[in-house]
């Protein structure tokens, strides 16, 4: 175990719902996501997708979380051989709501 406390985080639960269709109908797809309660400290944007510097917070708990997420992004980049990392971390104190995807995937 590290000599410091790790945040207890998880990505939002999500699913892709695809409506069955025929050749004449356009395909419909919907992203379904876990409902985030407003009771957990509110929504925050911790990291933007155009900078490695986390947003600055007055609350030391939020600032520590933003710094931790910036570290995980940096570690992901190097540990995957510069191939992948999660960007644009946002959510509330225990749930990250955004994962970059591409319409081809």
C-alpha atoms as one frame of an Amber mdcrd trajectory, in Angstrom:
protein
   0.000   0.000   0.000   1.192   3.522  -0.727   1.966   5.815   2.215  -1.035
   7.997   1.304  -4.765   7.482   0.879  -5.970   6.726  -2.655  -9.277   8.292
  -3.739 -12.188   5.869  -4.074 -13.303   6.620  -7.652 -15.127   4.860 -10.449
 -16.209   5.748 -13.949 -19.886   6.290 -14.494 -21.762   3.092 -15.339 -22.733
   3.299 -18.995 -24.216   1.201 -21.766 -24.897   1.599 -25.459 -28.477   0.786
 -26.466 -28.960   0.065 -30.175 -32.442  -0.129 -31.676 -32.865  -3.026 -34.057
 -33.580  -1.825 -37.571 -34.134  -2.939 -41.131 -32.191  -1.974 -44.253 -34.713
   0.815 -44.874 -34.446   2.325 -41.383 -31.509   4.308 -40.071 -29.804   2.768
 -37.053 -30.484   4.470 -33.729 -28.069   4.284 -30.816 -28.361   5.793 -27.357
 -25.789   6.200 -24.592 -27.286   5.312 -21.197 -25.456   6.590 -18.115 -25.724
   6.222 -14.367 -27.621   9.025 -12.635 -25.288  11.161 -10.537 -26.715  12.346
  -7.236 -26.395  16.042  -6.417 -25.732  15.027  -2.798 -22.037  14.190  -3.304
 -20.531  17.669  -3.495 -21.664  18.757  -6.934 -20.216  18.528 -10.412 -16.578
  19.543 -11.033 -14.359  19.645 -14.091 -10.972  18.417 -12.839  -8.974  18.327
 -16.082  -9.711  19.801 -19.468  -8.743  18.049 -22.695  -6.480  20.914 -23.825
  -4.088  21.045 -20.859  -2.238  18.738 -18.482  -2.667  21.286 -15.682  -5.668
  20.538 -13.459  -8.266  23.176 -12.668  -7.493  25.073  -9.473  -9.812  24.615
  -6.487  -9.987  26.429  -3.157 -11.133  23.248  -1.433  -8.041  21.153  -0.562
  -9.943  17.870  -1.060 -10.993  18.845  -4.595  -7.476  20.122  -5.353  -5.922
  16.856  -4.132  -8.329  14.898  -6.341  -7.530  17.097  -9.361  -3.791  16.547
  -8.795  -4.311  12.786  -8.414  -6.273  12.635 -11.687  -3.545  14.650 -13.443
  -1.014  12.101 -12.161  -3.100   9.147 -13.394  -3.354  10.756 -16.826   0.431
  11.190 -16.933   1.040   7.610 -15.754  -1.419   6.189 -18.320   0.360   8.037
 -21.119   3.800   6.690 -20.211   2.723   3.192 -19.120   0.909   2.630 -22.438
   3.945   3.709 -24.465   2.293   7.047 -25.331  -0.649   5.166 -26.869  -3.582
   6.011 -24.569  -4.847   8.008 -21.631  -8.174   9.146 -20.212  -8.745  12.862
 -20.692 -11.228  15.534 -19.653 -11.837  14.186 -16.145 -15.079  15.601 -14.765
 -17.768  14.460 -12.387 -18.408  14.546  -8.688 -16.226  13.462  -5.813 -16.479
   9.716  -6.539 -17.663   9.417 -10.165 -15.891  10.438 -13.366 -18.472  11.077
 -16.071 -16.588  11.399 -19.316 -14.562   8.990 -21.389 -13.495  10.046 -24.893
 -14.865   7.774 -27.601 -14.937   7.937 -31.382 -17.908   7.195 -33.620 -15.966
   4.414 -35.380 -15.679   2.365 -32.168
